[in-house]
Amino acid sequence: SVGGGRSASPPQAGGGGIIDGKQFFREARKQLSYEAFNDFLTSIKKLNNQQQSRDETLDEARRIFGPELDGLYRDFEQLLNRHAV
């Protein structure tokens, strides 16, 4: 069998497993308000355009997610670390 019979279900957001980018954004969109999600996307665009640093982007994400969405913040930090040069 393909995959050795292991479950193909993705890890849950905030669960400490490796999270995929598309899955992360779906989860963030679901949990953040419309305005907060747009602020988050703006922050990522600034990072991609070298208008702000990785640390500034993480600070902004921490502010947007707040303590109640700390798991989502940690998933984002993991994604950034995985794509860091």
C-alpha positions in Angstrom: 0.0 0.0 0.0 1.1 3.6 -0.7 2.6 5.3 2.4 3.1 2.0 4.3 -0.5 2.0 5.6 0.1 5.1 7.8 -2.6 7.6 8.2 -2.4 10.5 5.8 -4.2 13.0 8.1 -2.3 16.3 8.5 -1.2 17.4 11.9 -3.6 19.8 13.8 -2.7 23.5 14.0 -1.1 24.3 17.3 -0.3 20.6 17.8 3.4 21.0 17.6 3.7 18.8 14.5 5.0 20.0 11.1 2.4 22.2 9.5 2.0 22.9 5.9 1.7 26.5 4.6 -1.7 26.1 3.0 -3.1 24.4 6.0 -1.7 27.1 8.3 -3.4 29.9 6.2 -6.7 28.0 6.2 -6.5 27.8 10.0 -5.4 31.4 10.5 -8.3 32.6 8.2 -10.7 30.5 10.3 -9.5 31.8 13.7 -8.7 35.4 13.0 -11.2 38.2 12.3 -11.3 39.5 8.7 -9.3 42.6 9.7 -6.7 40.7 11.7 -6.2 38.3 8.9 -5.7 41.1 6.4 -3.2 42.8 8.8 -1.3 39.5 9.0 -1.2 39.2 5.2 0.0 42.8 4.9 2.8 41.9 7.4 3.9 38.9 5.3 3.9 41.0 2.1 6.2 43.5 3.8 8.5 40.7 4.7 8.5 39.3 1.2 9.2 42.7 -0.2 12.1 43.3 2.3 10.2 46.2 3.8 10.4 44.6 7.3 12.7 42.0 9.0 11.8 38.5 10.0 11.8 39.6 13.7 9.5 42.5 12.9 7.2 40.1 11.2 7.2 37.7 14.1 6.5 40.6 16.5 3.6 41.7 14.4 2.2 38.1 14.2 2.5 37.8 18.0 0.5 41.1 18.4 -2.1 39.9 15.8 -2.6 36.4 17.2 -2.4 37.4 20.9 -2.0 35.0 23.8 -5.2 33.1 22.9 -3.8 32.0 19.5 -0.3 31.2 20.7 -0.4 27.8 19.0 -1.0 29.5 15.7 1.9 31.9 16.3 4.2 28.9 17.0 3.1 27.3 13.8 3.9 30.5 11.9 7.3 30.7 13.6 8.0 27.1 12.5 7.0 28.0 8.9 9.3 31.0 8.9 12.2 29.0 10.4 11.7 26.3 7.7 11.9 28.9 5.0 14.7 31.0 6.5 17.8 31.5 4.4 
